[in-house]
Structure formats: structure tokens, C-alpha cells
């Protein structure tokens, strides 16, 4: 089975409720995902997945000294069960703003500069088999470039962001 990095934006009211009621949070995120899959999402996406690029993103962002953990967030939703492989974690709105500013300031090319698939394979970064086959890091940079507008929209709207591995 593959482990997919997932994200969902929650409004400040939704986020406050999610912190009090993790079961409601899971139901709300399921509703958001379904709405977007069904084409019913209005405006910018409130959900995003980075497929299997999550660990490469985490590794490369950490290596670059990125100031916010946009892959695993700051804290877990209190009392939440696993949503797939991990319980949901979050970045509160102020941290989303910080992340959005840092993402906008770091072009994808800088993220992977001087690093290649063999380096990720040597470091054991998931999915190792992709890097052993020397697949292009464009897979990672494409997902990184999707994170930038996602976080920018969340920051603009004052949203929190939930993240988990499914």
C-alpha cells in the first residue's frame, strides 16, 4: 500500500471545532474531499494531496532549513484517531501564514539544487524504489509547486491546515 500525504484547509471556526471534536473534523474533511472529487468545490481547493512525495518534501525542506514543518505540522489534533496511517496534525493560522511566506520565497529549483534521485535513495527516502530507478525529481517539485498556492490561499483566508498520511 502507498502512503499518501494529505492536506485540508479549515476555516478558523472549523479549526476551533476540530480541536474540540476530532470525530467531527474527520467527517468535515471527508465532506470537503467528496465535494472536490465530485466537482462541487467552490473556488480554490480546500484539499490537496502530495501523493508519495511527502517524505522527499520533508527531507528536502528540512535540509534547506525551512522554518515550518509543512509535512507533519506542529501538533496533533487532541484525541484524534489515525486517518489512514497517522492521526491528523495541524498548523494554526499564524503558522500557515509563516509557511506560506517561506514557500513563496523558495523556488522549487532551490529546494532540489545539488540533490538527485540517487541521493534520496542513499538516504532511504520514501518511496526508495522510485529513487533507485532514478525517477526525476520533477515529481517532487511538481507537488511542491502545488503546496505554494494551497498555503498562500489558506494564509490569505486565515485558515488552519490539517495534514496526515493516508
C-alpha positions in Angstrom: 0.0 0.0 0.0 1.1 3.5 -0.7 1.3 6.3 1.9 -0.2 9.5 0.5 0.4 12.9 2.1 -2.9 14.7 2.5 -3.9 18.3 3.4 -7.1 20.1 4.2 -7.8 23.8 4.9 -10.2 24.6 7.7 -11.7 28.0 8.4 -11.0 29.4 11.9 -14.4 28.3 13.2 -14.0 24.8 11.7 -10.5 24.6 13.2 -11.7 25.5 16.6 -14.4 22.9 16.4 -11.9 20.3 15.1 -9.7 20.8 18.1 -12.7 20.1 20.4 -14.3 17.3 18.3 -11.8 15.2 16.3 -14.6 12.9 15.0 -16.4 16.0 13.6 -13.1 17.0 12.0 -12.8 13.7 10.2 -16.4 13.9 8.9 -15.9 17.5 7.8 -12.7 16.7 5.9 -14.4 13.7 4.2 -17.1 16.2 3.1 -14.5 18.6 1.7 -12.8 15.8 -0.2 -16.0 14.4 -1.6 -17.1 17.9 -2.7 -13.9 18.4 -4.6 -13.8 15.0 -6.1 -17.4 15.5 -7.3 -16.5 18.9 -8.8 -18.6 20.6 -6.2 -15.8 22.6 -4.6 -16.3 26.3 -5.0 -13.2 28.4 -5.6 -9.7 27.4 -4.6 -9.2 23.8 -3.4 -9.6 23.1 0.3 -7.9 19.7 0.0 -4.6 18.7 -1.6 -2.5 15.5 -1.7 1.1 15.3 -2.5 0.9 11.6 -3.3 4.1 9.8 -2.3 6.3 12.9 -2.4 5.7 13.7 1.2 8.9 12.2 2.6 11.1 13.7 -0.1 9.4 17.1 0.6 10.1 16.7 4.3 13.7 15.6 3.7 14.5 18.4 1.2 12.7 21.1 3.3 14.5 20.1 6.4 17.8 20.0 4.6 17.0 23.6 3.3 16.3 24.8 6.9 12.7 25.5 6.2 11.1 27.3 9.2 7.8 25.4 9.3 7.1 21.7 9.1 4.6 21.7 6.3 4.6 17.9 6.0 3.9 16.9 9.6 2.7 20.2 11.2 3.2 21.4 14.7 0.8 19.3 16.8 -1.7 16.5 16.6 -5.5 17.1 16.9 -6.1 16.1 20.5 -7.8 12.8 20.8 -7.9 12.0 17.1 -7.7 8.5 15.8 -5.5 7.6 12.8 -6.8 8.9 9.5 -5.1 6.1 7.5 -1.5 5.8 8.8 -1.3 8.8 11.1 -3.6 11.0 13.3 -4.2 14.4 11.7 -1.7 17.1 12.7 -2.1 20.8 12.1 -0.6 24.2 11.5 -2.7 27.0 13.2 -3.4 30.1 11.0 -0.4 32.1 12.2 1.9 29.2 11.3 0.1 28.8 8.0 1.0 32.4 7.2 4.6 31.8 8.1 4.7 28.7 6.0 3.1 30.5 3.0 5.6 33.3 3.1 8.5 30.8 3.3 7.1 28.7 0.4 6.7 31.8 -1.8 10.3 32.7 -1.1 11.7 29.3 -2.0 11.6 28.3 -5.7 11.3 24.6 -6.3 14.6 24.7 -8.1 16.4 25.8 -5.0 14.7 23.0 -3.0 16.4 20.3 -5.1 19.6 22.2 -6.0 22.6 19.9 -5.8 20.5 16.8 -5.0 19.3 14.0 -7.2 17.4 10.7 -7.1 20.5 8.7 -6.1 20.9 11.0 -3.0 17.3 10.3 -1.9 17.8 6.6 -2.4 21.0 6.7 -0.4 19.2 8.5 2.4 16.3 5.9 2.3 13.7 8.5 1.5 10.2 7.0 0.6 9.5 5.8 -2.0 13.0 4.4 -2.2 12.3 2.3 -5.2 11.4 5.4 -7.3 14.8 7.0 -6.5 16.7 3.7 -7.1 15.1 3.8 -10.6 16.4 7.3 -10.8 13.0 8.8 -11.5 13.0 12.6 -12.0 12.8 15.0 -9.0 10.2 16.8 -11.1 7.7 14.5 -9.3 8.7 16.2 -6.1 8.9 19.7 -7.4 5.5 19.4 -9.1 4.0 18.6 -5.7 6.0 21.3 -4.0 4.7 23.8 -6.6 1.1 22.7 -5.7 1.8 23.4 -2.0 2.7 27.0 -2.7 -0.7 28.3 -3.9 -2.5 26.0 -1.5 -0.8 27.5 1.5 -1.0 31.0 0.0 -4.8 30.7 -0.2 -5.0 29.3 3.3 -2.9 32.2 4.7 -4.9 34.8 2.8 -8.2 33.4 4.2 -6.9 32.9 7.7 -7.3 29.1 7.5 -5.6 26.4 9.5 -4.2 23.4 7.6 -4.5 19.8 8.7 -2.1 17.1 7.4 -1.9 13.3 7.7 -0.7 10.2 5.8 -3.4 8.1 4.3 
